[in-house]
């Protein structure tokens, strides 16, 4: 595997990325464009999945969204899903400038929030030759309300209202809040699961020092307006694989299945992986490999058809 640090423009920002090519590659090779989910940098989890794609002869391009990691953009740790979707599309444009890449076999991969993004990109952009969505966020409003519970959801809406009022009155950026709580869901956070914090802190220490476990409050407000199903229903040509953690109660297994069923393209595959959870496919190497192998096997077969 040969890693190269690269960068490309997306809007007014500079996106930092790592381009990895398989060993002993000959001729133009397929490319998998990869980005993380909520508050993740390119070093969180993606290298583990990338190794499976490299193993079947694909190059990978892993990038940090604007506002994250080594990419530019302020405020830091701000998540605008539409800007992130634009970053994916500009990554596709960047791929068109790269030597040694087979553009007819270049596609996109995402996990959690970006698992939903790849569905939207596939509806809006004809260039991806394939898309792989892993435990995708599908409906932000339903996800936030389910995760926080009805009573707590009112507190979330009040927090967002107060932050919006402050931005209007002062012109300041949105305030930051925790991505997930350290010990108890009594601490206000975007994702109210202490297990998420417990899972990501060792990853930060071990391999992803640029991961910051915070986001702007406006990021949570943006999530409330996020819907992937209207776009999933307009995917007619792009081959799609959706990989789920069976019974996922963070991004909601039932919503993910609804989105898969909404895709009209018959060239689609649903892999509901038993014995893993939303968080274990970040933190448990055996679970990472289980999902990564399934995705790479699907992609290897699909590339033979393209």
C-alpha angles and dihedrals in degrees: 000000000000116000122200126182109227138165139202139184123259113178106312094334135089114232118210117214145164119229113202123189125195118252116266093009114177123198124343114340133201117262131216113201110207136188133169135245132243111354094338127140126214090265095060110097097316095098089057092055092039092061090065092053091046087051091062093048101267127134117225132213112200116186142182115232119238110280091031141090113330095346122100128246139105141262092046119230091021117146119204106167093203092053088049091051087051088052089056091051092049089049086058089051090049090051088058089064096051122102119227096028124122102221091191087064100040118118145155137259129192141172130209106331091010089047085069092041092061090056090053093045090050090056095046102038127049095200104083109096089200140357131212118195117191120198089333127203105237110170116021097193095051092042094053093044093048094046096048099036125232098283095044090046089068089057090050091053091048091051090052092046092052092047092050090050091051092049090052096047099042106024088231126142118261115281120250127248135182119280088216134350124265098221115351139021086237084089110083111244141150094248108029098208121112087199089068092057091044090051099048101043094068089047089053091050095044106040116345112057093162093062110111117194096217138082136185118270087236087062088064090047089053090051091058089064096047118116126168101175097076088057095041087058089061098054103111106152113018113098107237135199118189115191118195136186100235109250094006108183097185102061091015121248093222094055090049091052090048090055092048091050090050092061107101095197107100089208093088136115130202117202112186102187116208123210095034134090135209090262099037091064085065100040109029112070092203090054092046089053093047093056095036093054092049091051094046092049090051092047094048090055092045093051089056088061097047 
